[in-house]
Every structure is written in C-alpha cells, then in structure tokens.
Amino acid sequence: KAGVTQTPRYLIKTRGQQVTLSCSPISGHRSVSWYQQTPGQGLQFLFEYFSETQRNKGNFPGRFSGRQFSNSRSEMNVSTLELGDSALYLCASSLGGPGTGELFFGEGSRLTVL
Amino acid sequence: TQLLEQSPQFLSIQEGENLTVYCNSSSVFSSLQWYRQEPGEGPVLLVTVVTGGEVKKLKRLTFQFGDARKDSSLHITAAQPGDTGLYLCAGEGAFSNTGKLIFGQGTTLQVKP
C-alpha cells in the first residue's frame, strides 16, 4: 500500500512569511502526528490529530498550527516564520487506537527560512 | 518533562565490529521504540518493546528494555556498511494514549567497509 506522502519536499521562505505543509497518511490510518527535526534538538513532537480533532500538542508557540480533514489528510501551518523554524518537518500516520502504536513516517518537508 | 538520553551520539566503526547504543531516562515509559533513519528519508520502525526486561532479536540486532522500563539498549553484532544510519529511540509516556513519542537525540552510526 502507498506510504505517507508529504508535500512539498523542499521549500525556501523568508522571515515573516507563512507556510503550509501537507500530509496524506496511509489509507485506513486515522491518526496523523507532526514532528520537527533539527540537528540541535532532534525530533520534537508538534501535535497529533485523530478523527479531525487535535488530541495532543507539544510545546511549540501558537504560530504552529494544524488541522485534519475528514479523509484523514492533514496540514500544518507556520505563520510569521523565523530563522529558527528551518527544519525537517516529518508527518507520521498510525491506526490511532489506544496507545501510540507503530508510526509510519513520510520523507519529510525540508523548510529553509532565509 | 520526560527526556531520553542516547549515547553515544556518534559512532564510527569497522565492518565486523560489535556495538551497543544506550537510551536512558529517569521516567517510566509504557513502551519504547527503536527507529532507523537514512539521509533524505523519514525514520523507519525497527522494533517496539513493551514489557520490562524484554529482549527482542531482529537478525543481528538485539533490543532490550530495562526491568524498570526506564532504559533500553540496541546491540548490533558484526556490523555491516548497510547498518549505517541514524538510530533513534522513542518512548511512549506511561499515561499517554495518543500519538506522542519522546525521541532521543539519536546515534549516528557509520560502518566502514
């Protein structure tokens, strides 16, 4: 079956702009989680959506937001971009039952903020 | 705040050598997962350990979950160049029921032929 698809794969923005990243989970998976990966901080949890509801949220400022659609596809948005937002943004899908279970990651969207 | 500390951060060894990567925390986790990530790709799950003291083997890889469910180790026997990559441990909180994992900083392994 098709894996997790993230778009775009690469993008360059300037400070102050906003960006929207998209994630299509594996068919049948109802949970989508977003992580930020940087060399200094590693992978950090942003938020998780299950059945269109945000079920958990990490310690990121309100500039980071997300949503999930009825077909389980998810988007995350970062507004007023800062240089420190440069990172690989990873989306992971799972069945979403009790507990985290196995996460299936996409290849990520690499964001560079100039 | 739950933290996972991985060591070592970097490891460069010759083909055929053995190695162990450690993942430690002061917190209890309901489960711990090990992922491997290659450049340009997302992490891929290798194994999940759930029971304290559990040992799982995946070919040349042996994973162990500490008795108190606070630490874990990954041992690779006779490493091969194909084992090169970033190894990540990730813990699920003891009372978590959502898709949130706490990741360690990762161990970058380079196996030279």
Contacts between the chains, C-beta under 8 A, distances in Angstrom:
chain1	res1	chain2	res2	distance
A	4	B	42	7.3
A	31	B	98	7.9
A	31	B	99	4.9
A	32	B	99	7.8
A	33	B	99	4.1
A	33	B	100	7.1
A	33	B	101	7.9
A	35	B	103	7.6
A	42	B	88	7.7
A	42	B	103	5.5
A	42	B	104	7.0
A	42	B	105	4.4
A	42	B	106	5.8
A	43	B	43	7.6
A	43	B	88	6.8
A	43	B	90	7.7
A	43	B	103	3.9
A	43	B	106	7.9
A	44	B	103	7.5
A	45	B	100	5.0
A	45	B	101	6.7
A	45	B	102	7.5
A	45	B	103	8.0
A	48	B	98	5.3
A	48	B	99	3.9
A	48	B	100	6.0
A	50	B	98	7.2
A	50	B	99	7.3
A	55	B	98	4.6
A	55	B	99	7.1
A	56	B	96	7.8
A	56	B	98	4.0
A	56	B	99	6.7
A	56	B	100	4.7
A	58	B	100	7.2
A	90	B	42	5.4
A	90	B	43	7.5
A	92	B	42	7.4
A	92	B	99	7.2
A	94	B	99	5.8
A	96	B	99	7.0
A	98	B	97	5.5
A	99	B	30	7.0
A	99	B	31	7.1
A	99	B	92	6.6
A	99	B	96	7.5
A	99	B	97	6.2
A	100	B	31	7.4
A	100	B	92	4.6
A	100	B	96	6.7
A	100	B	98	7.0
A	100	B	99	5.3
A	100	B	100	6.9
A	100	B	101	5.9
A	102	B	33	7.6
A	102	B	45	5.2
A	102	B	48	6.8
A	103	B	33	7.8
A	103	B	43	7.8
A	103	B	45	6.8
A	103	B	99	6.9
A	103	B	101	6.8
A	104	B	45	7.7
A	105	B	35	8.0
A	105	B	42	3.0
A	105	B	43	5.1
A	105	B	44	7.2
A	106	B	42	5.3
A	107	B	40	6.8
A	107	B	41	5.5
A	107	B	42	5.3
A	108	B	41	7.9
A	108	B	42	5.6
